[in-house]
């Protein structure tokens, strides 16, 4: 049993000191995942990798004890938490209160504004929600690959499916999402 799994089991049993031991073990890996996810955002992003990791970690080990089976399950939950934070941030940016709906203008060459990464992320989240409703495993695979930055092998291990199955699911999910995103635009 890995140290992370042992600590996750201690957290589940309600041992208060265990949450203090978990962050140092997973912090760097979570920060790398967060940085990878944020690299897809538009320049000028106000959310930093460190803040994303801290927010996700607080959601994971907050007031209510969670029941993680193992390291893979924890990182899948971390990927989901990061995805939700990024989606909330994208939706917040689209709201009128935060400048959503305003057109960007380049004073040198006035052209129509192009869709922002926030728009794309919200559309992807909506399509991913539909995919997960139809096939939760494929939805989880996309979350692990896209939002957590896991390789096909790492995602297969986290989902406890074979590499070949993960490759088939990944191919299907990409095609399905591409179709859904094209249909929605």
N, CA, C and O of each residue as an XYZ file, in Angstrom:
740
protein
N       0.855     -1.176      0.000
C       0.000      0.000      0.000
C       0.900      1.238      0.000
O       1.811      1.345      0.822
N       0.649      2.160     -0.909
C       1.471      3.361     -0.988
C       1.172      4.279      0.197
O       0.149      4.144      0.868
N       2.090      5.213      0.435
C       1.894      6.170      1.523
C       0.624      6.983      1.318
O      -0.104      7.267      2.269
N       0.365      7.358      0.060
C      -0.831      8.154     -0.226
C      -2.084      7.362      0.119
O      -2.995      7.893      0.753
N      -2.140      6.094     -0.292
C      -3.303      5.259      0.007
C      -3.468      5.073      1.505
O      -4.585      5.111      2.020
N      -2.353      4.871      2.210
C      -2.398      4.706      3.664
C      -2.962      5.962      4.325
O      -3.797      5.871      5.224
N      -2.508      7.125      3.882
C      -2.984      8.385      4.461
C      -4.451      8.621      4.098
O      -5.225      9.100      4.926
N      -4.832      8.288      2.870
C      -6.237      8.439      2.471
C      -7.143      7.568      3.345
O      -8.237      7.987      3.723
N      -6.685      6.363      3.661
C      -7.457      5.495      4.549
C      -7.546      6.092      5.949
O      -8.585      5.992      6.602
N      -6.459      6.712      6.415
C      -6.470      7.355      7.735
C      -7.442      8.536      7.755
O      -8.139      8.751      8.747
N      -7.488      9.295      6.669
C      -8.428     10.415      6.578
C      -9.849      9.893      6.655
O     -10.695     10.463      7.344
N     -10.104      8.803      5.943
C     -11.445      8.212      5.948
C     -11.849      7.752      7.348
O     -13.022      7.817      7.717
N     -10.873      7.288      8.118
C     -11.167      6.857      9.492
C     -11.338      8.043     10.441
O     -11.686      7.860     11.608
N     -11.092      9.264      9.940
C     -11.298     10.449     10.749
C     -10.079     10.899     11.523
O     -10.210     11.699     12.449
N      -8.898     10.415     11.178
C      -7.677     10.824     11.864
C      -7.286     12.214     11.380
O      -6.890     12.390     10.227
N      -7.397     13.195     12.260
C      -7.225     14.601     11.893
C      -5.837     14.913     11.361
O      -5.704     15.734     10.453
N      -4.813     14.292     11.891
C      -3.439     14.591     11.478
C      -3.141     14.110     10.052
O      -2.187     14.578      9.430
N      -3.928     13.209      9.547
C      -3.655     12.610      8.236
C      -3.730     13.630      7.102
O      -2.954     13.547      6.150
N      -4.648     14.589      7.189
C      -4.746     15.585      6.111
C      -3.481     16.435      6.039
O      -3.096     16.887      4.960
N      -2.838     16.651      7.174
C      -1.582     17.410      7.186
C      -0.465     16.637      6.488
O       0.433     17.240      5.903
N      -0.516     15.312      6.547
C       0.508     14.481      5.921
C       0.282     14.329      4.419
O       1.234     14.090      3.677
N      -0.954     14.462      3.965
C      -1.275     14.202      2.568
C      -0.729     15.269      1.626
O      -0.130     14.936      0.604
N      -0.922     16.526      1.946
C      -0.549     17.599      1.023
C       0.919     17.542      0.598
O       1.193     17.658     -0.597
N       1.868     17.370      1.507
C       3.267     17.311      1.044
C       3.537     16.160      0.066
O       4.400     16.275     -0.804
N       2.808     15.067      0.206
C       3.030     13.923     -0.679
C       2.463     14.136     -2.078
O       3.029     13.634     -3.050
N       1.377     14.857     -2.201
C       0.704     14.991     -3.494
C       0.831     16.378     -4.098
O       0.443     16.585     -5.248
N       1.362     17.327     -3.353
C       1.350     18.723     -3.782
C       2.028     18.934     -5.125
O       1.434     19.523     -6.028
N       3.253     18.466     -5.273
C       3.996     18.733     -6.508
C       3.317     18.119     -7.720
O       3.260     18.736     -8.784
N       2.805     16.911     -7.562
C       2.108     16.265     -8.678
C       0.829     17.025     -9.031
O       0.524     17.211    -10.209
N       0.087     17.460     -8.027
C      -1.122     18.247     -8.278
C      -0.777     19.588     -8.937
O      -1.492     20.043     -9.830
N       0.315     20.217     -8.500
C       0.717     21.494     -9.069
C       1.111     21.346    -10.538
O       0.791     22.203    -11.361
N       1.799     20.265    -10.859
C       2.158     20.017    -12.256
C       0.909     19.799    -13.114
O       0.828     20.295    -14.238
N      -0.061     19.053    -12.578
C      -1.313     18.843    -13.299
C      -2.047     20.164    -13.509
O      -2.575     20.430    -14.589
N      -2.070     20.983    -12.467
C      -2.757     22.279    -12.559
C      -2.059     23.186    -13.571
O      -2.723     23.856    -14.361
N      -0.737     23.211    -13.554
C       0.005     24.044    -14.494
C      -0.261     23.599    -15.927
O      -0.404     24.424    -16.829
N      -0.325     22.291    -16.124
C      -0.596     21.762    -17.456
C      -1.983     22.186    -17.923
O      -2.151     22.557    -19.085
N      -2.967     22.138    -17.052
C      -4.323     22.532    -17.407
C      -4.395     24.026    -17.703
O      -5.059     24.440    -18.653
N      -3.725     24.822    -16.905
C      -3.777     26.266    -17.092
C      -3.006     26.706    -18.325
O      -3.238     27.806    -18.826
N      -2.097     25.882    -18.827
C      -1.353     26.253    -20.029
C      -2.269     26.339    -21.242
O      -1.911     26.960    -22.244
N      -3.450     25.722    -21.164
C      -4.414     25.773    -22.257
C      -5.312     27.006    -22.181
O      -6.091     27.268    -23.098
N      -5.206     27.751    -21.104
C      -6.025     28.946    -20.949
C      -5.394     30.108    -21.717
O      -4.217     30.059    -22.073
N      -6.176     31.137    -21.965
C      -5.673     32.302    -22.684
C      -4.660     33.058    -21.832
O      -4.720     33.011    -20.603
N      -3.729     33.758    -22.485
C      -2.763     34.569    -21.734
C      -3.497     35.600    -20.872
O      -4.579     36.068    -21.228
N      -2.896     35.940    -19.748
C      -3.516     36.893    -18.841
C      -4.444     36.227    -17.838
O      -5.154     36.908    -17.099
N      -4.441     34.920    -17.809
C      -5.266     34.154    -16.874
C      -4.935     34.586    -15.455
O      -3.764     34.644    -15.078
N      -5.946     34.885    -14.677
C      -5.725     35.331    -13.304
C      -5.587     34.172    -12.330
O      -5.050     34.346    -11.236
N      -6.060     33.000    -12.708
C      -5.972     31.830    -11.835
C      -4.605     31.176    -12.032
O      -4.252     30.800    -13.150
N      -3.850     31.041    -10.971
C      -2.522     30.441    -11.031
C      -2.581     28.984    -10.588
O      -3.509     28.574     -9.891
N      -1.579     28.202    -11.000
C      -1.535     26.773    -10.681
C      -1.593     26.544     -9.171
O      -2.301     25.651     -8.705
N      -0.861     27.337     -8.415
C      -0.845     27.176     -6.965
C      -2.235     27.395     -6.381
O      -2.678     26.637     -5.518
N      -2.918     28.429     -6.852
C      -4.267     28.703     -6.352
C      -5.225     27.587     -6.745
O      -6.089     27.203     -5.956
N      -5.076     27.066     -7.960
C      -5.931     25.969     -8.412
C      -5.715     24.728     -7.553
O      -6.679     24.065     -7.169
N      -4.462     24.409     -7.251
C      -4.157     23.253     -6.397
C      -4.746     23.450     -5.006
O      -5.366     22.537     -4.458
N      -4.559     24.623     -4.439
C      -5.051     24.873     -3.081
C      -6.571     24.790     -3.020
O      -7.127     24.198     -2.095
N      -7.242     25.383     -4.004
C      -8.704     25.332     -4.030
C      -9.189     23.894     -4.195
O     -10.112     23.461     -3.504
N      -8.564     23.156     -5.113
C      -8.957     21.755     -5.325
C      -8.704     20.939     -4.064
O      -9.541     20.124     -3.677
N      -7.566     21.147     -3.425
C      -7.231     20.396     -2.214
C      -8.227     20.695     -1.092
O      -8.656     19.788     -0.380
N      -8.590     21.961     -0.941
C      -9.573     22.314      0.089
C     -10.917     21.639     -0.169
O     -11.598     21.216      0.765
N     -11.292     21.544     -1.439
C     -12.550     20.873     -1.770
C     -12.452     19.377     -1.498
O     -13.443     18.744     -1.132
N     -11.273     18.816     -1.672
C     -11.102     17.373     -1.492
C     -11.058     16.963     -0.023
O     -11.623     15.936      0.350
N     -10.399     17.750      0.803
C     -10.253     17.370      2.211
C     -10.977     18.338      3.125
O     -10.572     18.535      4.271
N     -12.032     18.935      2.635
C     -12.806     19.921      3.398
C     -13.437     19.355      4.651
O     -12.903     18.441      5.279
N     -14.571     19.907      5.002
C     -15.242     19.568      6.254
C     -15.726     18.124      6.310
O     -15.661     17.486      7.361
N     -16.208     17.612      5.190
C     -16.748     16.257      5.188
C     -15.688     15.264      4.755
O     -15.079     15.445      3.701
N     -15.443     14.203      5.546
C     -14.439     13.210      5.161
C     -14.853     12.482      3.881
O     -16.016     12.123      3.700
N     -13.888     12.278      3.014
C     -14.121     11.588      1.750
C     -13.656     10.140      1.878
O     -12.857      9.809      2.754
N     -14.155      9.300      1.012
C     -13.747      7.899      1.013
C     -13.049      7.548     -0.286
O     -13.695      7.143     -1.252
N     -11.723      7.702     -0.316
C     -10.967      7.359     -1.513
C     -10.437      5.942     -1.377
O      -9.919      5.547     -0.332
N     -10.579      5.190     -2.458
C     -10.141      3.803     -2.445
C      -8.628      3.685     -2.534
O      -8.027      2.818     -1.900
N      -8.012      4.564     -3.328
C      -6.570      4.474     -3.542
C      -6.068      5.786     -4.150
O      -6.814      6.755     -4.288
N      -4.806      5.783     -4.501
C      -4.153      6.952     -5.078
C      -4.846      7.383     -6.378
O      -5.091      8.571     -6.587
N      -5.156      6.428     -7.238
C      -5.806      6.731     -8.507
C      -7.160      7.388     -8.307
O      -7.517      8.331     -9.013
N      -7.907      6.882     -7.342
C      -9.228      7.452     -7.048
C      -9.077      8.890     -6.538
O      -9.870      9.759     -6.900
N      -8.070      9.142     -5.707
C      -7.817     10.490     -5.203
C      -7.498     11.445     -6.348
O      -8.035     12.551     -6.404
N      -6.618     11.019     -7.267
C      -6.245     11.907     -8.364
C      -7.395     12.098     -9.345
O      -7.494     13.150     -9.977
N      -8.252     11.113     -9.480
C      -9.454     11.286    -10.307
C     -10.360     12.350     -9.672
O     -10.924     13.194    -10.369
N     -10.491     12.296     -8.348
C     -11.286     13.308     -7.645
C     -10.626     14.679     -7.766
O     -11.319     15.688     -7.899
N      -9.298     14.726     -7.721
C      -8.581     15.992     -7.880
C      -8.811     16.562     -9.276
O      -9.005     17.767     -9.435
N      -8.790     15.694    -10.284
C      -9.041     16.145    -11.662
C     -10.442     16.723    -11.780
O     -10.641     17.755    -12.420
N     -11.405     16.063    -11.168
C     -12.787     16.544    -11.202
C     -12.899     17.887    -10.475
O     -13.591     18.788    -10.949
N     -12.229     18.026     -9.336
C     -12.273     19.288     -8.590
C     -11.654     20.414     -9.415
O     -12.197     21.518     -9.457
N     -10.521     20.145    -10.072
C      -9.887     21.167    -10.906
C     -10.785     21.531    -12.086
O     -10.901     22.701    -12.452
N     -11.413     20.529    -12.670
C     -12.322     20.794    -13.789
C     -13.441     21.724    -13.344
O     -13.753     22.698    -14.028
N     -14.041     21.426    -12.205
C     -15.143     22.263    -11.719
C     -14.696     23.688    -11.427
O     -15.423     24.640    -11.709
N     -13.512     23.835    -10.867
C     -12.995     25.170    -10.563
C     -12.773     25.952    -11.852
O     -13.136     27.125    -11.936
N     -12.178     25.309    -12.860
C     -11.943     25.971    -14.139
C     -13.253     26.344    -14.819
O     -13.368     27.419    -15.409
N     -14.238     25.460    -14.737
C     -15.542     25.750    -15.339
C     -16.208     26.913    -14.607
O     -16.750     27.814    -15.246
N     -16.175     26.902    -13.281
C     -16.758     28.007    -12.512
C     -16.075     29.325    -12.866
O     -16.732     30.358    -12.997
N     -14.754     29.281    -13.020
C     -13.999     30.478    -13.375
C     -14.395     30.967    -14.770
O     -14.565     32.167    -14.986
N     -14.540     30.036    -15.710
C     -14.939     30.398    -17.076
C     -16.342     30.997    -17.085
O     -16.587     31.992    -17.768
N     -17.255     30.401    -16.337
C     -18.626     30.927    -16.279
C     -18.662     32.301    -15.620
O     -19.410     33.184    -16.040
N     -17.852     32.468    -14.593
C     -17.789     33.760    -13.907
C     -17.302     34.840    -14.876
O     -17.825     35.954    -14.880
N     -16.305     34.511    -15.692
C     -15.784     35.481    -16.651
C     -16.814     35.841    -17.715
O     -16.794     36.952    -18.245
N     -17.716     34.909    -18.031
C     -18.737     35.179    -19.037
C     -19.897     35.988    -18.486
O     -20.701     36.511    -19.258
N     -20.002     36.102    -17.175
C     -21.139     36.817    -16.597
C     -21.012     38.314    -16.866
O     -19.903     38.843    -16.935
N     -22.143     38.994    -17.018
C     -22.111     40.440    -17.290
C     -21.357     41.227    -16.222
O     -20.716     42.233    -16.527
N     -21.429     40.783    -14.997
C     -20.773     41.483    -13.899
C     -19.256     41.512    -14.086
O     -18.587     42.448    -13.647
N     -18.719     40.480    -14.739
C     -17.271     40.374    -14.919
C     -16.843     40.630    -16.356
O     -15.763     40.207    -16.767
N     -17.683     41.320    -17.121
C     -17.303     41.710    -18.471
C     -17.717     40.740    -19.554
O     -17.348     40.926    -20.714
N     -18.475     39.707    -19.211
C     -18.926     38.756    -20.213
C     -19.822     39.420    -21.232
O     -20.611     40.300    -20.887
N     -19.712     39.015    -22.467
C     -20.544     39.569    -23.519
C     -19.976     40.820    -24.162
O     -20.502     41.292    -25.169
N     -18.915     41.358    -23.597
C     -18.292     42.533    -24.211
C     -17.380     42.072    -25.343
O     -16.717     41.040    -25.234
N     -17.349     42.822    -26.405
C     -16.493     42.502    -27.547
C     -15.099     43.079    -27.315
O     -14.949     44.206    -26.844
N     -14.082     42.285    -27.655
C     -12.710     42.771    -27.604
C     -12.397     43.472    -28.906
O     -12.718     42.952    -29.975
N     -11.778     44.641    -28.845
C     -11.425     45.375    -30.046
C      -9.942     45.680    -30.056
O      -9.386     46.178    -29.077
N      -9.306     45.372    -31.185
C      -7.928     45.757    -31.408
C      -7.991     47.111    -32.082
O      -8.556     47.229    -33.169
N      -7.438     48.117    -31.477
C      -7.566     49.465    -32.019
C      -6.865     49.625    -33.350
O      -7.245     50.492    -34.136
N      -5.850     48.813    -33.632
C      -5.146     48.896    -34.907
C      -5.945     48.282    -36.039
O      -5.918     48.780    -37.165
N      -6.652     47.210    -35.748
C      -7.442     46.545    -36.791
C      -8.733     46.068    -36.157
O      -8.760     45.042    -35.477
N      -9.786     46.803    -36.377
C     -11.064     46.454    -35.780
C     -11.630     45.246    -36.513
O     -11.943     45.312    -37.702
N     -11.755     44.153    -35.789
C     -12.313     42.926    -36.333
C     -13.264     42.341    -35.298
O     -13.179     42.689    -34.120
N     -14.174     41.452    -35.719
C     -15.058     40.831    -34.740
C     -14.259     40.014    -33.723
O     -13.241     39.404    -34.053
N     -14.735     40.018    -32.508
C     -14.073     39.237    -31.460
C     -14.246     37.756    -31.749
O     -15.279     37.326    -32.262
N     -13.221     36.983    -31.412
C     -13.270     35.531    -31.607
C     -13.690     34.875    -30.304
O     -13.533     35.466    -29.235
N     -14.223     33.659    -30.378
C     -14.599     32.988    -29.134
C     -13.389     32.831    -28.212
O     -12.289     32.521    -28.669
N     -13.595     33.043    -26.943
C     -12.505     32.938    -25.978
C     -12.372     31.509    -25.485
O     -13.246     30.668    -25.698
N     -11.252     31.259    -24.821
C     -11.045     29.935    -24.245
C     -12.119     29.625    -23.204
O     -12.481     28.464    -23.012
N     -12.632     30.664    -22.530
C     -13.691     30.449    -21.545
C     -14.947     29.904    -22.216
O     -15.607     29.010    -21.687
N     -15.276     30.463    -23.409
C     -16.433     29.959    -24.150
C     -16.221     28.504    -24.542
O     -17.116     27.670    -24.402
N     -15.020     28.215    -25.034
C     -14.701     26.851    -25.446
C     -14.779     25.892    -24.265
O     -15.287     24.778    -24.395
N     -14.276     26.324    -23.117
C     -14.261     25.467    -21.935
C     -15.678     25.180    -21.449
O     -15.978     24.055    -21.047
N     -16.534     26.166    -21.481
C     -17.929     25.963    -21.067
C     -18.622     25.009    -22.035
O     -19.349     24.115    -21.602
N     -18.407     25.188    -23.343
C     -18.998     24.284    -24.337
C     -18.478     22.864    -24.146
O     -19.241     21.902    -24.237
N     -17.173     22.731    -23.880
C     -16.603     21.406    -23.635
C     -17.221     20.775    -22.393
O     -17.542     19.586    -22.393
N     -17.390     21.566    -21.332
C     -17.984     21.031    -20.108
C     -19.406     20.543    -20.345
O     -19.793     19.490    -19.838
N     -20.184     21.299    -21.109
C     -21.566     20.889    -21.391
C     -21.591     19.597    -22.206
O     -22.395     18.705    -21.935
N     -20.708     19.496    -23.208
C     -20.635     18.275    -24.009
C     -20.132     17.111    -23.158
O     -20.624     15.990    -23.280
N     -19.162     17.378    -22.305
C     -18.621     16.326    -21.440
C     -19.677     15.824    -20.457
O     -19.717     14.634    -20.146
N     -20.508     16.700    -19.978
C     -21.599     16.304    -19.085
C     -22.560     15.360    -19.804
O     -23.018     14.376    -19.223
N     -22.867     15.661    -21.072
C     -23.735     14.772    -21.856
C     -23.057     13.423    -22.096
O     -23.705     12.380    -22.002
N     -21.759     13.435    -22.406
C     -21.030     12.179    -22.618
C     -21.026     11.343    -21.341
O     -21.264     10.136    -21.389
N     -20.759     11.971    -20.212
C     -20.707     11.250    -18.938
C     -22.068     10.666    -18.575
O     -22.140      9.615    -17.937
N     -23.146     11.337    -18.974
C     -24.488     10.804    -18.716
C     -24.718      9.535    -19.531
O     -25.364      8.597    -19.063
N     -24.185      9.511    -20.754
C     -24.343      8.329    -21.599
C     -23.371      7.218    -21.222
O     -23.734      6.041    -21.226
N     -22.131      7.593    -20.894
C     -21.108      6.598    -20.577
C     -20.150      7.192    -19.546
O     -19.207      7.893    -19.912
N     -20.383      6.918    -18.261
C     -19.562      7.520    -17.204
C     -18.070      7.196    -17.315
O     -17.241      8.046    -16.990
N     -17.713      6.011    -17.758
C     -16.296      5.646    -17.850
C     -15.601      6.514    -18.898
O     -14.499      7.011    -18.665
N     -16.237      6.693    -20.038
C     -15.654      7.539    -21.076
C     -15.575      8.989    -20.585
O     -14.595      9.682    -20.860
N     -16.583      9.442    -19.873
C     -16.546     10.789    -19.305
C     -15.396     10.952    -18.326
O     -14.689     11.959    -18.352
N     -15.210      9.958    -17.461
C     -14.103     10.014    -16.500
C     -12.756      9.974    -17.209
O     -11.814     10.649    -16.795
N     -12.662      9.192    -18.266
C     -11.413      9.112    -19.025
C     -11.056     10.479    -19.605
O      -9.902     10.901    -19.532
N     -12.031     11.167    -20.174
C     -11.772     12.493    -20.732
C     -11.336     13.448    -19.626
O     -10.399     14.223    -19.818
N     -11.992     13.406    -18.484
C     -11.621     14.285    -17.370
C     -10.186     14.035    -16.941
O      -9.425     14.976    -16.717
N      -9.815     12.759    -16.827
C      -8.456     12.424    -16.401
C      -7.422     12.851    -17.440
O      -6.358     13.362    -17.088
N      -7.731     12.644    -18.704
C      -6.783     12.999    -19.769
C      -6.717     14.509    -19.960
O      -5.628     15.083    -19.996
N      -7.878     15.158    -20.084
C      -7.897     16.570    -20.425
C      -7.650     17.471    -19.224
O      -6.843     18.398    -19.304
N      -8.331     17.213    -18.114
C      -8.244     18.119    -16.974
C      -7.126     17.771    -16.009
O      -6.592     18.660    -15.345
N      -6.757     16.495    -15.912
C      -5.674     16.127    -15.000
C      -4.368     15.909    -15.742
O      -3.311     15.825    -15.117
N      -4.424     15.815    -17.078
C      -3.212     15.660    -17.856
C      -2.576     14.287    -17.768
O      -1.388     14.127    -18.050
N      -3.371     13.287    -17.374
C      -2.811     11.943    -17.260
C      -2.595     11.332    -18.636
O      -3.311     11.637    -19.590
N      -1.588     10.459    -18.720
C      -1.355      9.719    -19.955
C      -2.439      8.650    -20.090
O      -3.211      8.418    -19.160
N      -2.490      8.009    -21.243
C      -3.472      6.944    -21.456
C      -3.246      5.826    -20.444
O      -4.199      5.268    -19.901
N      -1.972      5.502    -20.195
C      -1.654      4.430    -19.238
C      -2.063      4.806    -17.814
O      -2.633      3.986    -17.095
N      -1.774      6.037    -17.409
C      -2.136      6.486    -16.062
C      -3.650      6.519    -15.885
O      -4.170      6.115    -14.845
N      -4.351      6.999    -16.903
C      -5.814      7.065    -16.825
C      -6.411      5.661    -16.778
O      -7.349      5.411    -16.021
N      -5.871      4.744    -17.585
C      -6.354      3.360    -17.574
C      -6.171      2.747    -16.194
O      -7.056      2.060    -15.683
N      -5.021      3.002    -15.603
C      -4.758      2.477    -14.259
C      -5.720      3.080    -13.236
O      -6.251      2.364    -12.388
N      -5.945      4.387    -13.312
C      -6.848      5.049    -12.362
C      -8.270      4.523    -12.498
O      -8.985      4.399    -11.503
N      -8.689      4.209    -13.739
C     -10.044      3.724    -13.979
C     -10.157      2.204    -13.874
O     -11.249      1.640    -13.946
N      -9.013      1.560    -13.704
C      -8.963      0.090    -13.610
C      -9.533     -0.571    -14.864
O     -10.338     -1.500    -14.795
N      -9.085     -0.056    -16.016
C      -9.433     -0.666    -17.291
C      -8.133     -0.942    -18.028
O      -7.091     -0.381    -17.688
N      -8.189     -1.798    -19.030
C      -6.975     -2.124    -19.775
C      -6.557     -0.940    -20.633
O      -7.358     -0.053    -20.929
N      -5.284     -0.943    -21.027
C      -4.756      0.105    -21.894
C      -5.526      0.113    -23.217
O      -5.880      1.175    -23.727
N      -5.783     -1.079    -23.769
C      -6.495     -1.175    -25.046
C      -7.904     -0.587    -24.937
O      -8.357      0.122    -25.836
N      -8.584     -0.882    -23.844
C      -9.921     -0.330    -23.634
C      -9.852      1.186    -23.503
O     -10.698      1.902    -24.040
N      -8.842      1.672    -22.787
C      -8.680      3.122    -22.624
C      -8.443      3.788    -23.979
O      -8.983      4.862    -24.243
N      -7.648      3.165    -24.828
C      -7.380      3.724    -26.151
C      -8.664      3.766    -26.979
O      -8.948      4.768    -27.636
N      -9.438      2.681    -26.948
C     -10.721      2.652    -27.685
C     -11.683      3.716    -27.149
O     -12.296      4.456    -27.918
N     -11.805      3.782    -25.823
C     -12.702      4.777    -25.215
C     -12.248      6.196    -25.558
O     -13.077      7.058    -25.852
N     -10.941      6.442    -25.522
C     -10.400      7.762    -25.802
C     -10.710      8.167    -27.249
O     -11.127      9.296    -27.508
N     -10.505      7.244    -28.179
C     -10.803      7.528    -29.595
C     -12.279      7.853    -29.782
O     -12.630      8.814    -30.467
N     -13.133      7.054    -29.175
C     -14.574      7.294    -29.283
C     -14.940      8.639    -28.664
O     -15.666      9.431    -29.265
N     -14.434      8.890    -27.459
C     -14.800     10.115    -26.738
C     -14.354     11.361    -27.499
O     -15.094     12.342    -27.561
N     -13.159     11.334    -28.075
C     -12.690     12.494    -28.848
C     -13.601     12.746    -30.041
O     -13.991     13.883    -30.307
N     -13.936     11.682    -30.756
C     -14.812     11.836    -31.923
C     -16.196     12.328    -31.500
O     -16.769     13.209    -32.141
N     -16.724     11.761    -30.426
C     -18.051     12.141    -29.937
C     -18.057     13.613    -29.535
O     -18.962     14.359    -29.910
N     -17.041     14.032    -28.767
C     -16.968     15.420    -28.317
C     -16.777     16.372    -29.497
O     -17.379     17.446    -29.528
N     -15.946     15.990    -30.465
C     -15.752     16.809    -31.648
C     -17.083     17.031    -32.365
O     -17.410     18.147    -32.767
N     -17.837     15.952    -32.513
C     -19.145     16.046    -33.171
C     -20.071     16.963    -32.380
O     -20.733     17.825    -32.959
N     -20.122     16.788    -31.082
C     -21.001     17.607    -30.234
C     -20.605     19.086    -30.254
O     -21.467     19.964    -30.292
N     -19.311     19.352    -30.228
C     -18.852     20.737    -30.225
C     -19.088     21.405    -31.574
O     -19.402     22.594    -31.621
N     -18.946     20.671    -32.663
C     -19.217     21.216    -34.000
C     -20.702     21.478    -34.168
O     -21.106     22.473    -34.768
N     -21.512     20.571    -33.629
C     -22.962     20.706    -33.727
C     -23.456     21.923    -32.957
O     -24.402     22.593    -33.373
N     -22.804     22.203    -31.829
C     -23.229     23.310    -30.970
C     -22.786     24.674    -31.468
O     -23.325     25.692    -31.033
N     -21.804     24.716    -32.382
C     -21.307     26.035    -32.812
C     -21.976     26.551    -34.052
O     -21.654     27.643    -34.519
